Amino acid sequence: MSSRSSLSLPALRPFPAPQAGLWLRQLLQLRRVWKTRRALAELDPRLLRDIGLTAEEARREISRAPWDPWPKTGRR
């Protein structure tokens, strides 16, 4: 057996089904967070009050990165 034929190609096999869908779900979640925060930026103060946010809280939410979907709270 030559050294060339003894090499296996496990890295070229496709991901198993659960792992293959994981990156797609994460990408879709990033897109959803980005679109939601973009829509939040366009709301007027009356609509912000309707959903229970102040203008300051909305600005803080809009400024966060899309890959940071959950707000940090002081509680653990």
Secondary structure, DSSP 8 states (H G I E B T S, - for coil): --TTTT---GGGS---HHHHHHHHHHHHHHHHHHHHHHHHHT--HHHHHHTT--HHHHHHHHHS-TT--S---S--
